[in-house]
Amino acid sequence: MTNDQDHTKIIEPLAKFHARLDKEGRVAIPKVIRDALNLSKNDYVEVIIRKININYARREIRVLRQAYLITRLGAKGLIFLPAELKKEFELNEKDIVEVVLYGFYKFDELVSEKGRQLMTKIQSTGKWTELKPDDQLPGDKSMEHFTYVFV
């Protein structure tokens, strides 16, 4: 906590909420939070995922395990939890987790125009293309190439 010209500054999470895992092991950042922070698809979020147990009789939430990760935001605010995390924490579809949002990185601020073009191309063409022995490399003006000179 610092005091800057009589204004107290405290570092706190941007948001904390509970979410239910869907069948693909994703959770959604609520739209109201995405709107407030101007988050959109392909932005990166810094989160803590907590496996919790809610005891309604004792009015208590126990944090059983927690993990820190930076992950990319998908459509409709969905974030994928890594398979290893789900396995290690024994998280399954419909389990409720607590999500603590600490930071974010705007995709447009991280990647140049050339990088955005490349990523769009990669996403639209797939991961690979088979080349037959006599095929030429597909022409791509946005890629940098070296020329081999045989002497």
N, C-alpha and C positions, 0 to 999 in steps of 0.2 A: 504494500500500500504506500503510495507517495502522495505528497501534497504539492500541487502545482498551481501557484497563484490562488490559494485558498479553495481549490477544487480537489476533493479527494478522489483518487483513482484506485480502483480495485480490479484485479484481474479475476474474472469469473467466467464460467462457461457461457457460451452464447445461447445454449438451449439444453434442456434435459427433458426427456420424455420416455414413456414406455411404448414399445412396439411389439407386434406379434410377427414371428417369422412366417413367411409364406412357404409354399412347397419347394421353391428353389433356394430357400435359405436367405431370402432378402428381407430387409426392413425398409420402410419408407419414412423419410423425413417429412413431417406434415407440411402441407402446402402453405399454411400461414407462416411457418418458420422460413421456408424457402422464399416466400414473397418478401418477408421482412428483411432478409439478408441478401436479396437479389441473387439467389442461387439458381443455377440452371444446369441442364444436362451437360456432362463432361467436366464440370467444375470438380475440384477435389476437396474432400472434407476430412478434417482431423477429428477423430472420435474415440471415445472409450466405450466399449461394449461390455455391459455387465450382465452376467448370469445371476438372476435374483430369485429369491423365494419370498412370496408374500404370505404372511401369517395374519389373516384377517382378525382372528380372535384376539391376538396380542397387539394388533395395530402396528405391525413391524414388517419392515422390508429388510431382508438379509442379502447382502452382496456375497455370493458364493465364490465367484471368480470374475476377473475383469481383464480386458485386453485393450491395448492401444493400437490403432491403425489409421493409416491415411488411405483413402479409397476414392474411386471416381464415382460421381453421382450419375445415375442412369435416368432413364425416362421416368416421369412421375415421382421423382425424388427417391428412387430405389437405390439402395446400396447393397452390394453382395458381401456376405461374410465369407472369408476364405474357408475352403473345405476343411483344412487342418484345424482351424479355430472351432468350427462346428463339431468336428469329431472330438477334439481334445476337451471341449467344454460340454460335450454330450447335449448339443442343442438340436432340437427337432422342430418340424413343422408345427405351428401354433404355439410354440413356447413364447413366453413374454420375456423380453430383454429390456434393460434400461440403456438408453443411448444418451451419452453426454457429448454434445458438440462443442469442441474447443476452438476450432479455427477452420478456415477455408481458403482455397486458392482458386482464383478465377482463371479458368482455362485460357481465355483471351489474353490475360496478362502474362501467362507462362509461355505461350507458343506464338511464334511469329506467323505472319501470313503464309509464308512458304510451308511452315510446319503444319498449319491448319489444312492446307491443300493436300499435303502428303497424307495426313491422318484420314482425311475424307476419302482419298483415293484408296488407301489401305482398307478402310471399312467397307467401301463399295465394291471392291474387286475381290475380296477374300484374302486369305493368307498366302496363297501360292498359286502358281500357274505352271503346268507341265510344259517343258520345252523339248521338242523333238531335236534330234542331232543337227538338222539343217536349219532350224528356226533362228531367226534374228531376235535380239532383245526387243521388246516392245519400246517404241520411241516415247520418251517422256522428257519434255523440255524442262520440267521443274527439278529433275534430278541432276546432280553433278556427276560427271563421269571423267575418268582419266583415259588417255589414249596410250596404248602400248606401242612403243617404237622398237622394232627389232633391228639391231646393228650388226 
